[in-house]
Amino acid sequence: MSLGLLILAIVCFFAIIIGTATGMEQADFGAGAWPTVSAIVWIAPPIAFALLLTVLIMTFIRRGRANKGR
């Protein structure tokens, strides 16, 4: 899920770059799906990082509990 969010953010980032390269102005990005695309670029990477940290912490806790039983 974390990797999927990062890939989605990268795809949205390149969509903005391609849109700008094709001649879209800043005002054009305020209509349609563009506000959502730009929000994904800002929101998805921190969420992906938090999910990655959550999985890492859960793994450390699980290994710690497993090693206590030995």
Residue pairs with C-beta under 8 A, 6 or more apart in sequence:
1 48
1 51
2 48
2 49
2 51
2 52
2 55
3 48
5 44
5 45
5 47
5 48
5 51
6 44
6 45
6 48
8 40
8 44
9 40
9 41
9 44
9 45
9 48
12 37
12 38
12 40
12 41
12 44
13 41
15 37
16 29
16 34
16 37
16 38
16 41
19 28
19 29
19 34
28 34
29 35
29 38
